[in-house]
């Protein structure tokens, strides 16, 4: 919906607008409809607005309520804001706008930090108390909306994107060795609070950070779902009907807007179900969007035949976008520039170019991300069902390389402990998930999903002022799925219970098709101009001077890129290239 930023001073100095304006300027794509700055004493808040709820200037941010002594900046949407507003009005609160930002502000005044427990939505926010100087930072349960933090001399900066923080010139650009290990080993997932830079951290999902005027901090997690089946005797039909009912609610919630809402339709089960449920609910003239790339050898670059089935069945206004290899190649650097952190998934360029085209028509879409993690759609879940060594098995199935291969990849100065394996070990040891499969599903839903698919969708859509809503990450749906016996999720290739729930809504051809991914084969099989592009980036003088990747290992990858593919089907050469491109694009 927007971009937020701010500067907090703890040393008695006046916060200034310069840093905040610099950060806001970098985030213009996130909020092309307006910009605002608020400065008072040691606090400066900034906001870029994308108008979706309350299109008037009454919901301009930073929003200040002098009567309550509060100000806030807010990125995201609270889907149940109208219900909360009615409850607050019954308590005597008066409203000057018709949007959800003011509801957040007054909810904080009425219920304090516990207001987040009442919010249905995706959000990152900062609320400032005039009288105490206290600031509360918060992030939604599944980390759909980002929030980056950086300590400075005598203060703190925060923003919706990491490059925005860099724009202040106050951030150290030193790389973080733990994050580097996660990037190369943990499938480029860098879990919070880490980022690729030592000087930048991110607030974890489902977390509140209270900061006093003197800089004293208290951080707490406000949501932690159980991943154990608590009702083993409940029958399959009951679970199926519960899933379908929860999906209907999740999709319906995400239609709340004062502008039209479309759907990113890949042709897979997940986005097709969203379209079907919207049609079932009576949506008319629904705009759907699909993208395709050129094939490489026998690997198709689009799934139009499936998205066509869905569009025809439900009579959507369907937009098929075909992208040539030359256009994809020509936009790769811009795509990397839009990343808050380096992300290796091939479909980044797909989402980037799709969002560019969708933004010509709409400012809000629903998308199918999250279903594979929430309902066990990936191939590494069935082997976890009877695992006797969950940590080792998960690492073998999911991680891009083990520590020995990492030692071959990086120079000695970057070698440390096996940070990724330790992270998996600690995550699996935490209470709340007993079986190996449930430990894996929790890890993926609460960590991998946040810092891979969700971050990818946020970064690529918001680069073009497009808001993506993800019904599969409705927290009530996630809680429900976590309680369903794993056997009903992994059966028949995965997502069994979701497929059964979908059969009454969408065509069977889409449900029973082979599993597909957003296909961009040119980035899996680096050849011709794409290989030339990668070689040019990796042979720049600054790349050689960094001393991250061993030159002999790099040459090995360059000689035969197709022979070096990760267990999850990614190119190890592309992984190295994306990091270097990201460092170049952000002048790190």
Secondary structure, DSSP 8 states (H G I E B T S, - for coil): -EEEEEEEE-SS----HHHHHHHHHHTGGG-BTEEEEEEETTEEEEEEE---S--SGGG-SSEEETTTTEEEEEEEEETTHHHHHHHHHHTT---S-SSHHHHHHHHHHHHGGGGGGG--EEEEEEEEETTT--EEEEE-TT--S--EEEEETTEEEEESSHHHHHTTT-S---B-HHHHHHHHHTTT---TT--SBTT-EE--TTEEEEE-TTS-EEEEE------S-S-TTS-HHHHHHHHHHHHHHHHHHTT--SS--EEE--SSHHHHHHHHHHHHTT--S-EEEEEEE--BTTB-S--HHHHHHHHHHHT-EEEEEEE-HHHHHHTHHHHHHT-SS----TTHHHHHHHHHHHTTT-SEEEE-TTHHHHTT-STTTGGGTT-SSHHHHHHHHH-S--HHHHHHHB-GGG--S-HHHHHHHHHHHSTT--SHHHHHHHHIIIIITIIIIIHHHHHHHHTTT-EEEEGGG-HHHHHHHHHS-THHHHGGGS-HHHHHHHTTTS-HHHHSS-------HHHHS--HHHHHHHHHHHTSHHHHHH--B-HHHHHHHHH-GGG-B-TTS-BHHHHHHHHHHHHHHTT-
